[in-house]
Amino acid sequence: MFNLGRTSTVNATSTLTGSTSGRMLQVTNTSTGTGATGIGIKVASGKAPLAVNSTTKVANLNADLLDGMDSTKFLPASTVRRLDPVTLSPCDCTDLTELITIGQLTFGGSCVKNSSQLMHLEIVSSVDHSAYADLTQTGAGGTFGNGNMAAGQRNLLANVSTQSIPSKIFTPVTGEALSADGHQVSYDLYMGQNLGLVSDGTCVFGGSFAVN
């Protein structure tokens, strides 16, 4: 027997079984005291306080630790952005294909196959006065930057001529950008082309961003 308002001691499992469209057990504590709570559970060290058989998300259930780490060990999802690999077919054009937009900044790629045969990454600001600087391989331009970008202006992050490299190309690009509204974007990007595997010269772009 479970005695309300008293300490009950038992060394066996107690089970509540039934069928109802609402909660099987409702605990309400109307106290506004400092330590007021609904349910308290104490177990031995290293033992789970609850056992459940459902993976369904519980509304308004907050957790302090995830795998033993608190929230200070994790970056918010809005801070880290990933650009999954994007493939572009080569074209005889000067078009810039949008890869990802972060706030006022758009990162794009081009895969050009004509007399020039170029592959490049670019950054465009939607407003005046954004800035960026990056570092890449010497063969892809080495360094690029602009301390006062004009709205809509295309700015190079990396530029490779694939005519003189007939087999494999992989170019990493690392840099920082500051949008006009004060958001800092750190980026680690890449562009690649493997003509040994992809005969039509398809280009691949990808990478990640940290936004502050």
CYANA upper distance limits for C-alpha pairs under 8 A (distance plus 0.5 A):
  1 MET  CA      8 SER  CA      8.44
  2 PHE  CA      8 SER  CA      6.72
  3 ASN  CA      7 THR  CA      7.64
  3 ASN  CA      8 SER  CA      6.67
 18 GLY  CA     24 MET  CA      7.88
 19 SER  CA     24 MET  CA      8.26
 20 THR  CA     24 MET  CA      7.25
 27 VAL  CA     38 GLY  CA      6.65
 27 VAL  CA     39 ILE  CA      8.01
 28 THR  CA     38 GLY  CA      6.81
 29 ASN  CA     36 ALA  CA      7.70
 29 ASN  CA     37 THR  CA      7.18
 29 ASN  CA     38 GLY  CA      6.33
 31 SER  CA     36 ALA  CA      6.50
 32 THR  CA     36 ALA  CA      6.80
 41 ILE  CA     49 PRO  CA      6.91
 42 LYS  CA     49 PRO  CA      7.35
 43 VAL  CA     47 LYS  CA      6.66
 43 VAL  CA     48 ALA  CA      7.80
 43 VAL  CA     49 PRO  CA      6.59
 64 ASP  CA     70 ASP  CA      6.41
 64 ASP  CA     71 SER  CA      7.74
 65 LEU  CA     69 MET  CA      5.58
 65 LEU  CA     70 ASP  CA      5.05
 65 LEU  CA     71 SER  CA      7.58
 66 LEU  CA     70 ASP  CA      6.83
 66 LEU  CA     71 SER  CA      8.46
 69 MET  CA     73 LYS  CA      6.83
 70 ASP  CA     74 PHE  CA      8.24
 75 LEU  CA     79 THR  CA      6.89
 75 LEU  CA     80 VAL  CA      7.72
 76 PRO  CA     80 VAL  CA      7.65
 77 ALA  CA     81 ARG  CA      8.02
 78 SER  CA    211 VAL  CA      8.15
 79 THR  CA    210 ALA  CA      6.11
 79 THR  CA    211 VAL  CA      5.36
 79 THR  CA    212 ASN  CA      7.05
 80 VAL  CA    208 SER  CA      7.87
 80 VAL  CA    209 PHE  CA      6.24
 80 VAL  CA    210 ALA  CA      5.22
 80 VAL  CA    211 VAL  CA      6.80
 81 ARG  CA    208 SER  CA      6.23
 81 ARG  CA    209 PHE  CA      5.52
 81 ARG  CA    210 ALA  CA      6.93
 81 ARG  CA    211 VAL  CA      8.25
 82 ARG  CA    206 GLY  CA      8.48
 82 ARG  CA    207 GLY  CA      6.68
 82 ARG  CA    208 SER  CA      4.83
 82 ARG  CA    209 PHE  CA      6.74
 83 LEU  CA     99 LEU  CA      8.12
 83 LEU  CA    100 ILE  CA      7.58
 83 LEU  CA    206 GLY  CA      5.59
 83 LEU  CA    207 GLY  CA      5.62
 83 LEU  CA    208 SER  CA      6.09
 83 LEU  CA    209 PHE  CA      8.45
 84 ASP  CA    206 GLY  CA      5.97
 84 ASP  CA    207 GLY  CA      7.32
 85 PRO  CA    204 VAL  CA      6.84
 85 PRO  CA    205 PHE  CA      6.00
 85 PRO  CA    206 GLY  CA      5.04
 85 PRO  CA    207 GLY  CA      8.07
 86 VAL  CA     99 LEU  CA      7.82
 86 VAL  CA    204 VAL  CA      6.04
 86 VAL  CA    205 PHE  CA      5.67
 86 VAL  CA    206 GLY  CA      6.75
 87 THR  CA    202 THR  CA      7.09
 87 THR  CA    203 CYS  CA      6.07
 87 THR  CA    204 VAL  CA      4.96
 87 THR  CA    205 PHE  CA      6.99
 88 LEU  CA    110 SER  CA      8.12
 88 LEU  CA    111 CYS  CA      6.83
 88 LEU  CA    202 THR  CA      6.25
 88 LEU  CA    203 CYS  CA      5.71
 88 LEU  CA    204 VAL  CA      6.89
 89 SER  CA    111 CYS  CA      7.12
 89 SER  CA    200 ASP  CA      8.12
 89 SER  CA    201 GLY  CA      7.67
 89 SER  CA    202 THR  CA      5.22
 89 SER  CA    203 CYS  CA      6.97
 90 PRO  CA    111 CYS  CA      5.29
 90 PRO  CA    112 VAL  CA      5.65
 90 PRO  CA    113 LYS  CA      5.81
 90 PRO  CA    200 ASP  CA      7.87
 90 PRO  CA    201 GLY  CA      6.82
 90 PRO  CA    202 THR  CA      6.34
 90 PRO  CA    203 CYS  CA      7.69
 91 CYS  CA    111 CYS  CA      7.01
 91 CYS  CA    112 VAL  CA      5.60
 91 CYS  CA    113 LYS  CA      5.84
 91 CYS  CA    114 ASN  CA      8.01
 92 ASP  CA    112 VAL  CA      6.22
 92 ASP  CA    113 LYS  CA      5.86
 92 ASP  CA    114 ASN  CA      5.83
 93 CYS  CA    112 VAL  CA      6.73
 93 CYS  CA    113 LYS  CA      8.38
 94 THR  CA    110 SER  CA      7.90
 94 THR  CA    112 VAL  CA      7.62
 95 ASP  CA    110 SER  CA      7.03
 96 LEU  CA    108 GLY  CA      6.37
 96 LEU  CA    109 GLY  CA      6.12
 96 LEU  CA    110 SER  CA      5.75
 96 LEU  CA    122 GLU  CA      8.48
 97 THR  CA    108 GLY  CA      5.73
 97 THR  CA    109 GLY  CA      5.83
 97 THR  CA    110 SER  CA      6.76
 98 GLU  CA    106 THR  CA      7.31
 98 GLU  CA    107 PHE  CA      6.66
 98 GLU  CA    108 GLY  CA      4.84
 98 GLU  CA    109 GLY  CA      7.19
 99 LEU  CA    106 THR  CA      8.03
 99 LEU  CA    107 PHE  CA      6.17
 99 LEU  CA    108 GLY  CA      5.35
 99 LEU  CA    109 GLY  CA      7.19
100 ILE  CA    106 THR  CA      6.40
100 ILE  CA    107 PHE  CA      5.98
100 ILE  CA    108 GLY  CA      7.48
101 THR  CA    105 LEU  CA      6.23
101 THR  CA    106 THR  CA      4.71
101 THR  CA    107 PHE  CA      6.74
102 ILE  CA    106 THR  CA      6.74
103 GLY  CA    179 SER  CA      8.36
104 GLN  CA    125 SER  CA      6.14
104 GLN  CA    126 SER  CA      5.80
104 GLN  CA    127 VAL  CA      7.35
104 GLN  CA    179 SER  CA      6.65
104 GLN  CA    180 ALA  CA      8.10
104 GLN  CA    181 ASP  CA      8.44
105 LEU  CA    123 ILE  CA      7.36
105 LEU  CA    124 VAL  CA      6.27
105 LEU  CA    125 SER  CA      5.16
105 LEU  CA    126 SER  CA      6.93
105 LEU  CA    179 SER  CA      7.19
106 THR  CA    123 ILE  CA      6.18
106 THR  CA    124 VAL  CA      5.62
106 THR  CA    125 SER  CA      6.82
106 THR  CA    126 SER  CA      8.27
107 PHE  CA    121 LEU  CA      7.81
107 PHE  CA    122 GLU  CA      6.32
107 PHE  CA    123 ILE  CA      5.10
107 PHE  CA    124 VAL  CA      6.96
108 GLY  CA    121 LEU  CA      6.35
108 GLY  CA    122 GLU  CA      5.73
108 GLY  CA    123 ILE  CA      6.74
108 GLY  CA    124 VAL  CA      8.37
109 GLY  CA    119 MET  CA      8.07
109 GLY  CA    120 HIS  CA      6.27
109 GLY  CA    121 LEU  CA      5.08
109 GLY  CA    122 GLU  CA      6.62
109 GLY  CA    205 PHE  CA      7.81
110 SER  CA    118 LEU  CA      8.16
110 SER  CA    119 MET  CA      6.14
110 SER  CA    120 HIS  CA      5.90
110 SER  CA    121 LEU  CA      7.12
111 CYS  CA    117 GLN  CA      8.31
111 CYS  CA    118 LEU  CA      6.77
111 CYS  CA    119 MET  CA      5.28
111 CYS  CA    120 HIS  CA      7.44
111 CYS  CA    202 THR  CA      7.90
111 CYS  CA    203 CYS  CA      6.49
112 VAL  CA    116 SER  CA      8.00
112 VAL  CA    117 GLN  CA      5.65
112 VAL  CA    118 LEU  CA      5.52
112 VAL  CA    119 MET  CA      6.61
113 LYS  CA    117 GLN  CA      4.76
113 LYS  CA    118 LEU  CA      7.14
113 LYS  CA    201 GLY  CA      8.42
116 SER  CA    161 SER  CA      7.58
116 SER  CA    163 GLN  CA      7.95
117 GLN  CA    161 SER  CA      6.44
117 GLN  CA    162 THR  CA      6.32
117 GLN  CA    163 GLN  CA      6.48
118 LEU  CA    159 ASN  CA      7.54
118 LEU  CA    160 VAL  CA      6.18
118 LEU  CA    161 SER  CA      5.06
118 LEU  CA    162 THR  CA      6.34
118 LEU  CA    163 GLN  CA      8.32
119 MET  CA    159 ASN  CA      6.48
119 MET  CA    160 VAL  CA      5.80
119 MET  CA    161 SER  CA      6.97
119 MET  CA    162 THR  CA      7.53
119 MET  CA    191 MET  CA      8.44
119 MET  CA    203 CYS  CA      7.83
120 HIS  CA    156 LEU  CA      7.74
120 HIS  CA    157 LEU  CA      7.83
120 HIS  CA    158 ALA  CA      5.86
120 HIS  CA    159 ASN  CA      4.81
120 HIS  CA    160 VAL  CA      6.65
120 HIS  CA    191 MET  CA      8.16
121 LEU  CA    156 LEU  CA      6.59
121 LEU  CA    157 LEU  CA      5.71
121 LEU  CA    158 ALA  CA      5.74
121 LEU  CA    159 ASN  CA      7.16
121 LEU  CA    191 MET  CA      8.01
122 GLU  CA    154 ARG  CA      6.78
122 GLU  CA    155 ASN  CA      5.76
122 GLU  CA    156 LEU  CA      4.93
122 GLU  CA    157 LEU  CA      5.56
122 GLU  CA    158 ALA  CA      7.63
123 ILE  CA    154 ARG  CA      6.58
123 ILE  CA    155 ASN  CA      5.73
123 ILE  CA    156 LEU  CA      6.98
123 ILE  CA    157 LEU  CA      7.26
124 VAL  CA    151 ALA  CA      7.87
124 VAL  CA    152 GLY  CA      6.30
124 VAL  CA    153 GLN  CA      6.29
124 VAL  CA    154 ARG  CA      5.69
124 VAL  CA    155 ASN  CA      6.80
125 SER  CA    130 SER  CA      6.93
125 SER  CA    149 MET  CA      7.35
125 SER  CA    150 ALA  CA      7.56
125 SER  CA    151 ALA  CA      5.85
125 SER  CA    152 GLY  CA      6.31
125 SER  CA    153 GLN  CA      7.46
125 SER  CA    179 SER  CA      7.93
126 SER  CA    151 ALA  CA      5.44
126 SER  CA    152 GLY  CA      6.12
127 VAL  CA    150 ALA  CA      7.17
127 VAL  CA    151 ALA  CA      4.73
127 VAL  CA    152 GLY  CA      7.70
127 VAL  CA    180 ALA  CA      7.53
128 ASP  CA    148 ASN  CA      7.68
128 ASP  CA    149 MET  CA      6.30
128 ASP  CA    150 ALA  CA      4.99
128 ASP  CA    151 ALA  CA      5.10
128 ASP  CA    180 ALA  CA      7.46
129 HIS  CA    147 GLY  CA      8.02
129 HIS  CA    148 ASN  CA      5.09
129 HIS  CA    149 MET  CA      5.61
129 HIS  CA    150 ALA  CA      6.74
129 HIS  CA    151 ALA  CA      8.27
129 HIS  CA    179 SER  CA      8.05
129 HIS  CA    180 ALA  CA      5.98
130 SER  CA    147 GLY  CA      7.56
130 SER  CA    148 ASN  CA      6.23
130 SER  CA    149 MET  CA      5.68
130 SER  CA    150 ALA  CA      8.06
130 SER  CA    177 ALA  CA      8.06
130 SER  CA    178 LEU  CA      6.23
130 SER  CA    179 SER  CA      4.94
130 SER  CA    180 ALA  CA      4.99
131 ALA  CA    145 GLY  CA      7.99
131 ALA  CA    146 ASN  CA      6.03
131 ALA  CA    147 GLY  CA      4.96
131 ALA  CA    148 ASN  CA      5.91
131 ALA  CA    149 MET  CA      6.27
131 ALA  CA    177 ALA  CA      6.14
131 ALA  CA    178 LEU  CA      5.68
131 ALA  CA    179 SER  CA      6.92
131 ALA  CA    180 ALA  CA      8.16
132 TYR  CA    145 GLY  CA      5.82
132 TYR  CA    146 ASN  CA      6.07
132 TYR  CA    147 GLY  CA      6.79
132 TYR  CA    175 GLY  CA      7.83
132 TYR  CA    176 GLU  CA      6.10
132 TYR  CA    177 ALA  CA      4.51
132 TYR  CA    178 LEU  CA      6.64
133 ALA  CA    143 THR  CA      7.89
133 ALA  CA    144 PHE  CA      6.17
133 ALA  CA    145 GLY  CA      4.45
133 ALA  CA    146 ASN  CA      7.00
133 ALA  CA    147 GLY  CA      8.41
133 ALA  CA    175 GLY  CA      6.15
133 ALA  CA    176 GLU  CA      6.18
133 ALA  CA    177 ALA  CA      7.04
134 ASP  CA    143 THR  CA      6.20
134 ASP  CA    144 PHE  CA      6.04
134 ASP  CA    145 GLY  CA      6.84
134 ASP  CA    157 LEU  CA      7.11
134 ASP  CA    173 VAL  CA      7.42
134 ASP  CA    174 THR  CA      6.03
134 ASP  CA    175 GLY  CA      4.28
134 ASP  CA    176 GLU  CA      6.80
135 LEU  CA    142 GLY  CA      6.37
135 LEU  CA    143 THR  CA      5.18
135 LEU  CA    144 PHE  CA      7.33
135 LEU  CA    173 VAL  CA      6.51
135 LEU  CA    174 THR  CA      5.94
135 LEU  CA    175 GLY  CA      6.56
136 THR  CA    140 ALA  CA      6.90
136 THR  CA    141 GLY  CA      7.34
136 THR  CA    142 GLY  CA      5.41
136 THR  CA    143 THR  CA      6.59
136 THR  CA    157 LEU  CA      8.45
136 THR  CA    158 ALA  CA      7.15
136 THR  CA    171 THR  CA      7.70
136 THR  CA    172 PRO  CA      6.60
136 THR  CA    173 VAL  CA      5.32
136 THR  CA    174 THR  CA      7.05
137 GLN  CA    141 GLY  CA      7.09
137 GLN  CA    142 GLY  CA      5.55
137 GLN  CA    171 THR  CA      7.24
137 GLN  CA    172 PRO  CA      7.76
137 GLN  CA    173 VAL  CA      8.30
138 THR  CA    142 GLY  CA      4.58
138 THR  CA    143 THR  CA      8.38
139 GLY  CA    160 VAL  CA      7.20
140 ALA  CA    158 ALA  CA      5.76
140 ALA  CA    159 ASN  CA      5.26
140 ALA  CA    160 VAL  CA      5.34
140 ALA  CA    171 THR  CA      7.76
141 GLY  CA    158 ALA  CA      6.50
141 GLY  CA    159 ASN  CA      6.53
141 GLY  CA    160 VAL  CA      8.09
142 GLY  CA    158 ALA  CA      8.29
143 THR  CA    157 LEU  CA      8.35
144 PHE  CA    156 LEU  CA      7.10
144 PHE  CA    157 LEU  CA      6.48
144 PHE  CA    158 ALA  CA      8.11
145 GLY  CA    155 ASN  CA      8.39
145 GLY  CA    156 LEU  CA      8.47
145 GLY  CA    157 LEU  CA      8.33
146 ASN  CA    155 ASN  CA      8.24
149 MET  CA    153 GLN  CA      7.34
157 LEU  CA    173 VAL  CA      7.64
158 ALA  CA    173 VAL  CA      7.44
161 SER  CA    165 ILE  CA      8.15
162 THR  CA    166 PRO  CA      7.13
162 THR  CA    169 ILE  CA      8.35
165 ILE  CA    169 ILE  CA      7.81
166 PRO  CA    195 LEU  CA      7.13
167 SER  CA    194 ASN  CA      6.45
167 SER  CA    195 LEU  CA      5.48
167 SER  CA    196 GLY  CA      5.84
168 LYS  CA    192 GLY  CA      8.26
168 LYS  CA    193 GLN  CA      6.41
168 LYS  CA    194 ASN  CA      4.89
168 LYS  CA    195 LEU  CA      6.56
168 LYS  CA    196 GLY  CA      7.29
169 ILE  CA    192 GLY  CA      5.80
169 ILE  CA    193 GLN  CA      5.59
169 ILE  CA    194 ASN  CA      6.66
170 PHE  CA    190 TYR  CA      7.58
170 PHE  CA    191 MET  CA      6.47
170 PHE  CA    192 GLY  CA      4.79
170 PHE  CA    193 GLN  CA      7.05
171 THR  CA    190 TYR  CA      5.93
171 THR  CA    191 MET  CA      5.84
171 THR  CA    192 GLY  CA      6.64
172 PRO  CA    188 ASP  CA      7.77
172 PRO  CA    189 LEU  CA      6.30
172 PRO  CA    190 TYR  CA      4.80
172 PRO  CA    191 MET  CA      7.18
173 VAL  CA    187 TYR  CA      8.28
173 VAL  CA    188 ASP  CA      6.29
173 VAL  CA    189 LEU  CA      5.48
173 VAL  CA    190 TYR  CA      6.17
174 THR  CA    186 SER  CA      8.30
174 THR  CA    187 TYR  CA      6.21
174 THR  CA    188 ASP  CA      5.11
174 THR  CA    189 LEU  CA      6.85
175 GLY  CA    186 SER  CA      6.50
175 GLY  CA    187 TYR  CA      5.99
175 GLY  CA    188 ASP  CA      7.33
176 GLU  CA    184 GLN  CA      7.64
176 GLU  CA    185 VAL  CA      6.27
176 GLU  CA    186 SER  CA      5.09
176 GLU  CA    187 TYR  CA      6.78
177 ALA  CA    184 GLN  CA      6.32
177 ALA  CA    185 VAL  CA      5.57
177 ALA  CA    186 SER  CA      6.92
178 LEU  CA    182 GLY  CA      6.67
178 LEU  CA    183 HIS  CA      6.19
178 LEU  CA    184 GLN  CA      5.09
178 LEU  CA    185 VAL  CA      6.74
179 SER  CA    183 HIS  CA      5.89
179 SER  CA    184 GLN  CA      7.09
179 SER  CA    185 VAL  CA      8.41
183 HIS  CA    211 VAL  CA      7.46
183 HIS  CA    212 ASN  CA      6.19
184 GLN  CA    211 VAL  CA      6.31
184 GLN  CA    212 ASN  CA      5.59
185 VAL  CA    209 PHE  CA      7.04
185 VAL  CA    210 ALA  CA      6.24
185 VAL  CA    211 VAL  CA      5.14
185 VAL  CA    212 ASN  CA      6.96
186 SER  CA    209 PHE  CA      6.06
186 SER  CA    210 ALA  CA      5.62
186 SER  CA    211 VAL  CA      6.99
187 TYR  CA    207 GLY  CA      7.98
187 TYR  CA    208 SER  CA      6.44
187 TYR  CA    209 PHE  CA      5.00
187 TYR  CA    210 ALA  CA      7.05
188 ASP  CA    207 GLY  CA      6.06
188 ASP  CA    208 SER  CA      5.99
188 ASP  CA    209 PHE  CA      6.95
189 LEU  CA    205 PHE  CA      7.93
189 LEU  CA    206 GLY  CA      6.21
189 LEU  CA    207 GLY  CA      4.60
189 LEU  CA    208 SER  CA      6.82
190 TYR  CA    205 PHE  CA      6.21
190 TYR  CA    206 GLY  CA      6.07
190 TYR  CA    207 GLY  CA      6.50
191 MET  CA    203 CYS  CA      7.54
191 MET  CA    204 VAL  CA      6.01
191 MET  CA    205 PHE  CA      4.94
191 MET  CA    206 GLY  CA      7.21
192 GLY  CA    203 CYS  CA      6.30
192 GLY  CA    204 VAL  CA      5.63
192 GLY  CA    205 PHE  CA      7.07
193 GLN  CA    198 VAL  CA      8.38
193 GLN  CA    201 GLY  CA      7.05
193 GLN  CA    202 THR  CA      6.86
193 GLN  CA    203 CYS  CA      5.46
193 GLN  CA    204 VAL  CA      6.83
194 ASN  CA    198 VAL  CA      6.38
194 ASN  CA    201 GLY  CA      7.55
194 ASN  CA    202 THR  CA      8.27
194 ASN  CA    203 CYS  CA      8.46
195 LEU  CA    199 SER  CA      5.78
195 LEU  CA    200 ASP  CA      7.72
195 LEU  CA    201 GLY  CA      5.97
195 LEU  CA    202 THR  CA      8.35
198 VAL  CA    202 THR  CA      6.83
